[in-house]
């Protein structure tokens, strides 16, 4: 049992050291932020101490990572959503009508933030555009074509390479297509409750 514990302690210590070094923090700075002694932090980083869960949590907060990451869980097991080019799940979304195509390009079912990346294609025959309102944040990036995109009481002329990042609780959506087809990437992020 002791051999297994020392492997965990070495792994934890190595992870803490690498994160601290990547942040260019001194041993003293991280110790102060996590409210542990410098000698204890040094022992943890060298795999010579078995810190309490409270100490691991304090280090995780100070390093801005989940505590599970320090224990190795996040690096070994993670959900991955891979979609080949041209793939993706066709989705009918509110506000989508004729000439609207939405492809969900991935998802994050167990992450603390739900991320929904969509490839949206709006063609010549696109019908009325319903303004959208939903929870979270939305990022829109135009890949091809051009359009007028409304956010609240403001309108933006968007062409390839243009992007918007907005609070999705404000009415938003395409208002007028200028050059079709319009292809854009929309990423919606909402916190899991």
PASEBA-1860 file (N, C-alpha, C; in nm, 3 decimals):
! residues 193
1> XXXXXXXX> 0.082/-0.119/0.000/0.000/0.000/0.000/0.086/0.125/0.000 ~ 0.196/0.124/0.071/0.285/0.240/0.078/0.343/0.273/-0.059 ~ 0.377/0.171/-0.140/0.434/0.197/-0.273/0.334/0.272/-0.359 ~ 0.207/0.235/-0.353/0.103/0.302/-0.431/0.089/0.447/-0.385 ~ 0.092/0.469/-0.254/0.080/0.604/-0.201/0.196/0.690/-0.249 ~ 0.316/0.636/-0.254/0.430/0.717/-0.295/0.421/0.752/-0.444 ~ 0.362/0.665/-0.526/0.341/0.697/-0.667/0.242/0.813/-0.679 ~ 0.134/0.807/-0.601/0.036/0.915/-0.601/0.099/1.046/-0.551
9> XXXXXXXX> 0.177/1.037/-0.444/0.242/1.156/-0.390/0.339/1.217/-0.491 ~ 0.415/1.133/-0.560/0.510/1.184/-0.661/0.435/1.247/-0.777 ~ 0.326/1.183/-0.820/0.247/1.237/-0.930/0.185/1.371/-0.892 ~ 0.126/1.378/-0.773/0.068/1.503/-0.723/0.175/1.612/-0.715 ~ 0.288/1.579/-0.657/0.396/1.677/-0.643/0.447/1.727/-0.776 ~ 0.464/1.636/-0.871/0.510/1.673/-1.004/0.410/1.765/-1.074 ~ 0.281/1.733/-1.060/0.177/1.815/-1.122/0.175/1.955/-1.062 ~ 0.181/1.965/-0.929/0.183/2.095/-0.862/0.305/2.175/-0.908
17> XXXXXXXX> 0.421/2.110/-0.911/0.544/2.180/-0.952/0.533/2.231/-1.096 ~ 0.484/2.147/-1.187/0.472/2.188/-1.327/0.375/2.305/-1.344 ~ 0.263/2.299/-1.274/0.166/2.409/-1.283/0.223/2.537/-1.225 ~ 0.294/2.527/-1.113/0.355/2.645/-1.052/0.460/2.705/-1.144 ~ 0.541/2.619/-1.204/0.645/2.667/-1.296/0.584/2.732/-1.420 ~ 0.476/2.673/-1.472/0.411/2.729/-1.591/0.353/2.867/-1.561 ~ 0.312/2.888/-1.437/0.257/3.017/-1.396/0.366/3.115/-1.352 ~ 0.489/3.065/-1.350/0.606/3.145/-1.308/0.588/3.199/-1.166
25> XXXXXXXX> 0.536/3.112/-1.081/0.518/3.147/-0.941/0.633/3.090/-0.861 ~ 0.676/3.164/-0.762/0.777/3.110/-0.671/0.710/3.017/-0.572 ~ 0.790/2.937/-0.506/0.740/2.848/-0.401/0.668/2.930/-0.294 ~ 0.727/3.044/-0.259/0.670/3.131/-0.156/0.534/3.188/-0.201 ~ 0.522/3.227/-0.327/0.396/3.285/-0.377/0.283/3.183/-0.373 ~ 0.311/3.061/-0.421/0.206/2.958/-0.420/0.173/2.918/-0.277 ~ 0.272/2.905/-0.192/0.247/2.869/-0.052/0.156/2.973/0.014 ~ 0.183/3.099/-0.011/0.100/3.205/0.047/-0.042/3.199/-0.009
33> XXXXXXXX> -0.056/3.179/-0.140/-0.189/3.175/-0.202/-0.271/3.057/-0.151 ~ -0.205/2.944/-0.126/-0.275/2.824/-0.079/-0.280/2.815/0.074 ~ -0.216/2.909/0.141/-0.210/2.913/0.287/-0.151/2.785/0.346 ~ -0.036/2.743/0.288/0.042/2.632/0.343/0.184/2.684/0.363 ~ 0.259/2.618/0.447/0.397/2.663/0.470/0.483/2.631/0.348 ~ 0.589/2.707/0.332/0.681/2.685/0.220/0.743/2.546/0.232 ~ 0.779/2.505/0.355/0.841/2.373/0.372/0.742/2.261/0.336 ~ 0.613/2.278/0.372/0.513/2.176/0.335/0.497/2.170/0.184
41> XXXXXXXX> 0.489/2.287/0.119/0.476/2.288/-0.027/0.596/2.221/-0.093 ~ 0.715/2.248/-0.042/0.836/2.185/-0.096/0.828/2.033/-0.081 ~ 0.783/1.987/0.034/0.770/1.843/0.057/0.666/1.782/-0.037 ~ 0.555/1.854/-0.060/0.451/1.805/-0.153/0.508/1.794/-0.293 ~ 0.576/1.899/-0.339/0.631/1.898/-0.475/0.735/1.789/-0.495 ~ 0.805/1.751/-0.389/0.908/1.646/-0.399/0.853/1.507/-0.369 ~ 0.719/1.497/-0.353/0.657/1.367/-0.329/0.688/1.309/-0.192 ~ 0.720/1.395/-0.097/0.759/1.349/0.037/0.649/1.369/0.141
49> XXXXXXXX> 0.533/1.418/0.098/0.424/1.441/0.194/0.292/1.393/0.134 ~ 0.203/1.352/0.223/0.067/1.315/0.184/-0.026/1.426/0.233 ~ -0.054/1.524/0.147/-0.136/1.636/0.193/-0.281/1.594/0.216 ~ -0.347/1.668/0.306/-0.488/1.643/0.333/-0.571/1.687/0.212 ~ -0.697/1.644/0.209/-0.786/1.687/0.101/-0.804/1.838/0.105 ~ -0.806/1.896/0.225/-0.820/2.042/0.237/-0.700/2.112/0.173 ~ -0.581/2.058/0.192/-0.460/2.117/0.133/-0.461/2.101/-0.018 ~ -0.501/1.984/-0.065/-0.510/1.962/-0.211/-0.610/2.060/-0.272
57> XXXXXXXX> -0.723/2.078/-0.206/-0.824/2.172/-0.255/-0.769/2.315/-0.255 ~ -0.699/2.354/-0.150/-0.641/2.489/-0.142/-0.539/2.510/-0.255 ~ -0.458/2.409/-0.282/-0.361/2.419/-0.392/-0.433/2.429/-0.526 ~ -0.539/2.350/-0.543/-0.614/2.354/-0.669/-0.674/2.492/-0.691 ~ -0.731/2.551/-0.588/-0.789/2.685/-0.600/-0.680/2.786/-0.634 ~ -0.567/2.777/-0.566/-0.456/2.871/-0.591/-0.399/2.855/-0.732 ~ -0.407/2.734/-0.788/-0.354/2.708/-0.923/-0.463/2.716/-1.031 ~ -0.587/2.743/-0.990/-0.701/2.756/-1.083/-0.725/2.630/-1.166
65> XXXXXXXX> -0.720/2.516/-1.100/-0.751/2.388/-1.166/-0.843/2.308/-1.074 ~ -0.918/2.211/-1.130/-0.998/2.124/-1.043/-0.906/2.038/-0.955 ~ -0.950/2.010/-0.834/-0.870/1.926/-0.744/-0.840/1.790/-0.807 ~ -0.936/1.737/-0.883/-0.915/1.607/-0.949/-0.796/1.611/-1.044 ~ -0.770/1.727/-1.102/-0.655/1.738/-1.193/-0.525/1.714/-1.118 ~ -0.517/1.767/-0.997/-0.395/1.747/-0.918/-0.374/1.601/-0.883 ~ -0.483/1.527/-0.873/-0.474/1.385/-0.839/-0.456/1.297/-0.962 ~ -0.453/1.359/-1.079/-0.427/1.284/-1.201/-0.550/1.240/-1.276
73> XXXXXXXX> -0.668/1.252/-1.216/-0.791/1.203/-1.279/-0.821/1.275/-1.409 ~ -0.809/1.407/-1.411/-0.846/1.484/-1.530/-0.753/1.457/-1.646 ~ -0.629/1.417/-1.617/-0.534/1.392/-1.726/-0.550/1.253/-1.783 ~ -0.608/1.161/-1.708/-0.620/1.023/-1.754/-0.754/0.992/-1.815 ~ -0.860/1.056/-1.765/-0.994/1.028/-1.814/-1.062/1.159/-1.848 ~ -1.104/1.170/-1.970/-1.177/1.290/-2.009/-1.272/1.254/-2.123 ~ -1.382/1.326/-2.129/-1.472/1.307/-2.241/-1.412/1.375/-2.363 ~ -1.418/1.308/-2.475/-1.370/1.365/-2.599/-1.480/1.349/-2.702
81> XXXXXXXX> -1.504/1.454/-2.776/-1.604/1.450/-2.881/-1.532/1.481/-3.012 ~ -1.517/1.381/-3.098/-1.444/1.397/-3.224/-1.543/1.383/-3.339 ~ -1.540/1.480/-3.431/-1.629/1.478/-3.546/-1.544/1.494/-3.672 ~ -1.554/1.399/-3.763/-1.482/1.406/-3.890/-1.540/1.517/-3.976 ~ -1.458/1.571/-4.064/-1.501/1.675/-4.157/-1.626/1.630/-4.232 ~ -1.725/1.716/-4.238/-1.850/1.683/-4.305/-1.947/1.608/-4.217 ~ -1.902/1.572/-4.097/-1.988/1.499/-4.004/-2.064/1.596/-3.916 ~ -2.103/1.550/-3.803/-2.180/1.633/-3.711/-2.325/1.589/-3.713
89> XXXXXXXX> -2.392/1.616/-3.605/-2.531/1.579/-3.589/-2.619/1.692/-3.640 ~ -2.704/1.663/-3.739/-2.798/1.765/-3.788/-2.900/1.792/-3.679 ~ -2.921/1.919/-3.650/-3.007/1.958/-3.540/-3.108/2.060/-3.589 ~ -3.232/2.047/-3.543/-3.332/2.150/-3.569/-3.333/2.240/-3.448 ~ -3.305/2.367/-3.469/-3.301/2.464/-3.359/-3.412/2.565/-3.376 ~ -3.460/2.614/-3.264/-3.560/2.720/-3.268/-3.502/2.836/-3.347 ~ -3.580/2.893/-3.435/-3.531/3.002/-3.519/-3.480/2.953/-3.652 ~ -3.470/2.821/-3.668/-3.423/2.767/-3.795/-3.540/2.727/-3.882
97> XXXXXXXX> -3.540/2.771/-4.005/-3.648/2.737/-4.097/-3.589/2.684/-4.225 ~ -3.663/2.697/-4.334/-3.613/2.652/-4.464/-3.485/2.727/-4.496 ~ -3.388/2.656/-4.549/-3.261/2.717/-4.585/-3.165/2.733/-4.469 ~ -3.203/2.682/-4.351/-3.117/2.687/-4.233/-3.064/2.546/-4.207 ~ -2.935/2.532/-4.188/-2.876/2.403/-4.156/-2.788/2.420/-4.033 ~ -2.814/2.339/-3.930/-2.734/2.341/-3.807/-2.672/2.204/-3.789 ~ -2.540/2.199/-3.772/-2.472/2.074/-3.740/-2.401/2.091/-3.608 ~ -2.437/2.007/-3.511/-2.370/2.007/-3.383/-2.237/1.936/-3.401
105> XXXXXXXX> -2.127/2.005/-3.369/-1.994/1.951/-3.394/-1.930/1.885/-3.274 ~ -1.997/1.884/-3.162/-1.942/1.821/-3.042/-2.026/1.857/-2.923 ~ -1.991/1.799/-2.808/-2.061/1.831/-2.685/-1.973/1.796/-2.566 ~ -2.011/1.846/-2.450/-1.934/1.823/-2.328/-2.030/1.781/-2.216 ~ -2.070/1.655/-2.214/-2.177/1.613/-2.123/-2.145/1.621/-1.974 ~ -2.019/1.605/-1.935/-1.988/1.602/-1.791/-1.902/1.720/-1.748 ~ -1.872/1.811/-1.836/-1.788/1.926/-1.800/-1.870/2.026/-1.719 ~ -1.802/2.111/-1.640/-1.875/2.211/-1.562/-1.942/2.317/-1.650
113> XXXXXXXX> -1.896/2.327/-1.775/-1.956/2.420/-1.870/-2.003/2.339/-1.991 ~ -2.130/2.356/-2.029/-2.179/2.287/-2.148/-2.141/2.371/-2.269 ~ -2.075/2.309/-2.362/-2.029/2.375/-2.483/-2.097/2.312/-2.602 ~ -2.161/2.395/-2.685/-2.230/2.346/-2.804/-2.175/2.421/-2.926 ~ -2.083/2.360/-3.000/-2.034/2.424/-3.123/-2.119/2.382/-3.243 ~ -2.168/2.479/-3.317/-2.253/2.451/-3.434/-2.190/2.509/-3.559 ~ -2.198/2.433/-3.669/-2.170/2.486/-3.802/-2.306/2.521/-3.859 ~ -2.326/2.648/-3.890/-2.455/2.695/-3.939/-2.439/2.739/-4.084
121> XXXXXXXX> -2.529/2.693/-4.170/-2.530/2.734/-4.310/-2.667/2.795/-4.339 ~ -2.665/2.917/-4.390/-2.787/2.988/-4.428/-2.781/3.009/-4.579 ~ -2.879/2.953/-4.651/-2.879/2.957/-4.797/-2.973/3.064/-4.850 ~ -2.975/3.081/-4.983/-3.060/3.180/-5.049/-3.204/3.174/-5.004 ~ -3.256/3.052/-4.989/-3.397/3.037/-4.961/-3.429/3.050/-4.812 ~ -3.333/3.096/-4.732/-3.358/3.112/-4.589/-3.477/3.204/-4.566 ~ -3.564/3.158/-4.477/-3.686/3.232/-4.448/-3.665/3.328/-4.332 ~ -3.775/3.374/-4.281/-3.774/3.468/-4.169/-3.677/3.424/-4.060
129> XXXXXXXX> -3.611/3.522/-4.003/-3.517/3.494/-3.895/-3.581/3.532/-3.763 ~ -3.594/3.436/-3.676/-3.648/3.461/-3.544/-3.532/3.500/-3.453 ~ -3.550/3.608/-3.378/-3.448/3.649/-3.282/-3.443/3.547/-3.169 ~ -3.323/3.513/-3.127/-3.303/3.409/-3.026/-3.271/3.472/-2.890 ~ -3.312/3.406/-2.786/-3.278/3.442/-2.648/-3.262/3.311/-2.573 ~ -3.147/3.292/-2.509/-3.125/3.171/-2.431/-3.018/3.199/-2.327 ~ -2.994/3.105/-2.239/-2.894/3.121/-2.134/-2.753/3.115/-2.192 ~ -2.658/3.168/-2.118/-2.518/3.151/-2.149/-2.457/3.259/-2.235
137> XXXXXXXX> -2.341/3.225/-2.289/-2.267/3.312/-2.379/-2.266/3.249/-2.517 ~ -2.253/3.332/-2.619/-2.245/3.279/-2.756/-2.134/3.350/-2.830 ~ -2.059/3.271/-2.906/-1.953/3.323/-2.992/-1.990/3.288/-3.135 ~ -1.989/3.386/-3.224/-2.025/3.366/-3.365/-1.907/3.408/-3.450 ~ -1.865/3.322/-3.544/-1.752/3.349/-3.633/-1.796/3.317/-3.776 ~ -1.786/3.415/-3.864/-1.829/3.395/-4.003/-1.714/3.332/-4.083 ~ -1.746/3.221/-4.149/-1.650/3.150/-4.233/-1.658/3.192/-4.379 ~ -1.782/3.211/-4.428/-1.799/3.255/-4.567/-1.934/3.325/-4.580
145> XXXXXXXX> -1.948/3.403/-4.688/-2.069/3.480/-4.708/-2.068/3.605/-4.620 ~ -2.178/3.678/-4.621/-2.189/3.795/-4.534/-2.334/3.816/-4.496 ~ -2.355/3.883/-4.383/-2.490/3.903/-4.332/-2.492/4.020/-4.235 ~ -2.613/4.064/-4.206/-2.636/4.160/-4.100/-2.682/4.078/-3.979 ~ -2.616/4.097/-3.866/-2.645/4.019/-3.745/-2.686/4.116/-3.635 ~ -2.801/4.090/-3.575/-2.854/4.181/-3.473/-2.824/4.126/-3.333 ~ -2.781/4.217/-3.244/-2.766/4.189/-3.102/-2.833/4.303/-3.028 ~ -2.948/4.275/-2.967/-3.023/4.382/-2.900/-3.066/4.487/-3.000
153> XXXXXXXX> -3.030/4.613/-2.974/-3.068/4.721/-3.065/-2.956/4.760/-3.161 ~ -2.850/4.678/-3.169/-2.739/4.706/-3.261/-2.731/4.602/-3.371 ~ -2.688/4.645/-3.488/-2.673/4.555/-3.601/-2.528/4.560/-3.648 ~ -2.474/4.443/-3.683/-2.335/4.432/-3.727/-2.331/4.369/-3.865 ~ -2.256/4.431/-3.957/-2.233/4.370/-4.088/-2.115/4.277/-4.071 ~ -2.138/4.148/-4.097/-2.034/4.047/-4.073/-1.993/3.979/-4.203 ~ -1.861/3.967/-4.221/-1.801/3.902/-4.337/-1.702/3.797/-4.286 ~ -1.645/3.717/-4.377/-1.550/3.613/-4.332/-1.441/3.670/-4.242
161> XXXXXXXX> -1.422/3.601/-4.129/-1.321/3.641/-4.032/-1.375/3.728/-3.920 ~ -1.497/3.782/-3.937/-1.558/3.864/-3.832/-1.618/3.775/-3.725 ~ -1.618/3.826/-3.601/-1.675/3.748/-3.492/-1.749/3.838/-3.393 ~ -1.838/3.777/-3.319/-1.911/3.842/-3.211/-1.906/3.750/-3.090 ~ -1.898/3.809/-2.973/-1.912/3.733/-2.849/-2.016/3.809/-2.769 ~ -2.121/3.741/-2.726/-2.234/3.811/-2.666/-2.299/3.731/-2.555 ~ -2.370/3.804/-2.467/-2.453/3.739/-2.367/-2.581/3.697/-2.438 ~ -2.609/3.569/-2.437/-2.720/3.516/-2.517/-2.857/3.546/-2.459
169> XXXXXXXX> -2.861/3.608/-2.342/-2.990/3.647/-2.283/-3.045/3.773/-2.350 ~ -2.966/3.834/-2.440/-3.010/3.949/-2.519/-3.057/3.895/-2.654 ~ -3.166/3.949/-2.709/-3.213/3.903/-2.841/-3.099/3.915/-2.942 ~ -3.082/3.810/-3.021/-2.975/3.809/-3.121/-3.010/3.714/-3.234 ~ -2.943/3.733/-3.348/-2.960/3.643/-3.461/-2.942/3.714/-3.593 ~ -2.933/3.635/-3.701/-2.921/3.693/-3.835/-3.044/3.779/-3.865 ~ -3.020/3.892/-3.929/-3.131/3.979/-3.966/-3.151/3.983/-4.117 ~ -3.038/3.983/-4.192/-3.048/3.990/-4.338/-2.923/3.926/-4.397
177> XXXXXXXX> -2.942/3.841/-4.498/-2.829/3.780/-4.567/-2.786/3.873/-4.680 ~ -2.656/3.900/-4.689/-2.604/3.988/-4.794/-2.541/3.909/-4.907 ~ -2.465/3.806/-4.873/-2.400/3.719/-4.972/-2.412/3.575/-4.923 ~ -2.478/3.492/-5.003/-2.504/3.354/-4.961/-2.421/3.256/-5.042 ~ -2.406/3.135/-4.990/-2.449/3.091/-4.860/-2.360/3.149/-4.750 ~ -2.419/3.171/-4.633/-2.344/3.215/-4.517/-2.310/3.091/-4.436 ~ -2.181/3.074/-4.408/-2.138/2.966/-4.319/-2.076/3.032/-4.198 ~ -2.121/2.989/-4.081/-2.063/3.045/-3.960/-2.055/2.940/-3.851
185> XXXXXXXX> -1.962/2.962/-3.763/-1.944/2.878/-3.645/-2.006/2.953/-3.528 ~ -2.097/2.888/-3.457/-2.156/2.947/-3.337/-2.128/2.851/-3.221 ~ -2.072/2.906/-3.115/-2.041/2.826/-2.998/-2.118/2.883/-2.880 ~ -2.202/2.798/-2.820/-2.284/2.838/-2.706/-2.226/2.772/-2.583 ~ -2.204/2.854/-2.479/-2.150/2.802/-2.352/-2.247/2.837/-2.241 ~ -2.288/2.734/-2.166/-2.375/2.754/-2.051/-2.322/2.671/-1.934 ~ -2.340/2.722/-1.815/-2.293/2.649/-1.695/-2.389/2.534/-1.667 ~ -2.333/2.418/-1.635/-2.416/2.305/-1.590/-2.462/2.335/-1.449
193> X> -2.586/2.305/-1.422/-2.638/2.326/-1.286/-2.632/2.199/-1.207
END
